[in-house]
Amino acid sequence: MDFLQVALIFLILLLSIFLSITGIQVFFILRDLKKALDRFNAILQTGENIAEDIEKPVAVASNLVTGAGASVAAGAVNVIRKMIKSKPKPKRFYKKVL
């Protein structure tokens, strides 16, 4: 074999080994990235669950306050209506005869 053929075969083998090692490293990097993203997803899911658990009592309290405010407003309207309807009887300025 010629020296050039030996050098080319050596370079092809060397490049094949480097590409194989690089491929394996990329595989490991992608596997670690998947693990990290799974952990991050679990953290986000936990945060979402906590937010939902907090949202329920806050919504109930909001509805309670809104309902109480509406009932207070309705009660005030009823009181004002009663005050307007129940005008005091006018006083007579003349004497009642008979």
C-alpha positions as CSV (number, residue, x, y, z in Angstrom):
1,M,0.0,0.0,0.0
2,D,1.0,3.5,-0.7
3,F,1.8,5.9,2.1
4,L,-1.1,8.2,1.0
5,Q,-3.6,5.3,1.3
6,V,-2.4,4.4,4.8
7,A,-2.7,8.0,5.9
8,L,-6.2,8.3,4.4
9,I,-7.3,5.1,6.2
10,F,-5.8,6.3,9.4
11,L,-7.5,9.7,9.1
12,I,-10.9,8.0,8.2
13,L,-10.6,5.8,11.3
14,L,-9.6,8.7,13.5
15,L,-12.5,10.8,12.3
16,S,-14.9,7.9,12.7
17,I,-13.8,7.4,16.3
18,F,-14.1,11.2,17.0
19,L,-17.6,11.3,15.5
20,S,-18.7,8.2,17.4
21,I,-17.4,9.7,20.7
22,T,-19.1,13.0,19.8
23,G,-22.4,11.2,19.0
24,I,-22.3,9.4,22.4
25,Q,-21.6,12.7,24.2
26,V,-24.5,14.3,22.4
27,F,-26.7,11.4,23.5
28,F,-25.6,11.9,27.1
29,I,-26.2,15.6,26.9
30,L,-29.7,15.2,25.5
31,R,-30.5,12.6,28.2
32,D,-29.4,15.0,30.9
33,L,-31.4,17.7,29.3
34,K,-34.5,15.5,29.3
35,K,-34.0,14.7,33.0
36,A,-33.6,18.4,33.8
37,L,-36.7,19.3,31.8
38,D,-38.7,16.6,33.6
39,R,-37.6,18.0,37.0
40,F,-38.5,21.5,35.8
41,N,-41.9,20.2,34.6
42,A,-42.5,18.6,38.0
43,I,-41.7,21.9,39.8
44,L,-44.0,23.8,37.5
45,Q,-46.8,21.2,38.1
46,T,-46.3,21.5,41.8
47,G,-46.6,25.3,41.6
48,E,-49.7,25.0,39.4
49,N,-51.3,22.7,42.0
50,I,-50.4,25.1,44.8
51,A,-51.9,28.0,42.8
52,E,-55.1,26.0,42.2
53,D,-55.3,25.1,45.9
54,I,-55.0,28.8,46.8
55,E,-57.4,29.9,44.1
56,K,-60.4,27.9,45.4
57,P,-60.6,29.5,48.9
58,V,-59.9,33.0,47.4
59,A,-62.7,32.5,44.9
60,V,-65.1,31.4,47.7
61,A,-64.1,34.4,49.8
62,S,-64.5,36.7,46.8
63,N,-68.0,35.3,46.2
64,L,-68.8,35.7,49.8
65,V,-67.7,39.3,49.9
66,T,-69.5,40.1,46.6
67,G,-72.7,38.4,47.9
68,A,-72.5,40.3,51.2
69,G,-71.9,43.6,49.4
70,A,-74.9,42.9,47.2
71,S,-77.1,42.0,50.2
72,V,-76.0,45.1,52.0
73,A,-76.8,47.2,49.0
74,A,-80.2,45.6,48.6
75,G,-80.9,46.1,52.3
76,A,-80.0,49.8,52.0
77,V,-82.2,50.2,49.0
78,N,-85.1,48.6,51.0
79,V,-84.5,50.8,54.0
80,I,-84.5,53.9,51.7
81,R,-87.7,52.8,50.0
82,K,-89.4,52.3,53.3
83,M,-88.3,55.7,54.4
84,I,-89.6,57.3,51.3
85,K,-92.9,55.4,51.4
86,S,-93.6,55.9,55.1
87,K,-93.9,59.7,55.1
88,P,-95.2,61.1,58.3
89,K,-98.8,62.1,58.3
90,P,-99.2,65.8,57.7
91,K,-100.2,67.8,60.7
92,R,-103.5,69.6,60.6
93,F,-103.5,73.3,61.1
94,Y,-107.2,73.4,61.9
95,K,-109.2,72.0,64.7
96,K,-111.1,68.9,64.2
97,V,-114.9,69.5,64.4
98,L,-117.1,66.7,65.5
